[in-house]
Amino acid sequence: MVWQLVTSYPDYLLQLSLLLRDPVYRGDDVPRGTGQPILLVPGFLVGDWTFGVMAGWLRRLGYHPYLSGIDWNVRAPERTADLLAQRISYIVRETGSPVILVGHSLGGMLARSLGSYFPALVVPQVVRHIIALGSPIHGSPHTLPPFIRLAFLALQGLGGAAGNAPPNLLSFIARVSAPLPAGVGFTAVFSIRDEIVDWRTCVDPQGDNYQVSGRHLGLVVNREVYRVLAGMLGSLQQAA
């Protein structure tokens, strides 16, 4: 796994350099937003700083990006999901609009779990659409990336030592893979060159699926991903 991450860093720098020179980053011929709230959820072992480039781009296009408040995504996913639910509720109260969630890797899994959590509890609609970047949204514990399985094992050990209930991997997977309620859309973005996540676990037969090039870490600065986001956000705006 360490070697896989090492090979991903050069691709991140390559994707970033390509993005900064691309017309989509400048906003050329890209639909403009009208202040729609978008919550960005980082992946495992990273934080909001990974979405700095994307947040600035969304803001320039006229959207209202919100960061998650996560410095390092190392908590048990159930606990992180509870904190994100509070963040979403705050955003809806502040803007009066349902939220679009964009999550990378584990962040996309968390976003997907929240898509099914809110509509059963809150009216009017809270989550409008979820966009997951390189996120395994279906499968079994055996098909999940090793880093997620290791994270749960570590958290179980820490929870047991502290006398807390350990995180439940099976229940989290069930929430992530559960069908989304009517009115909550889902878009999966994946790469068959992803060295961390099996791309087949990212595809949702009921959602919109887009294949891009590049590797896992670079998805947050991948120009092809930004084109997908621009088109998807523009379509959601027209449908509003």
Order of alpha helices (4+ residues) and beta strands (2+ residues): alpha-alpha-beta-alpha-beta-alpha-beta-alpha-beta-alpha-alpha-beta-beta-alpha
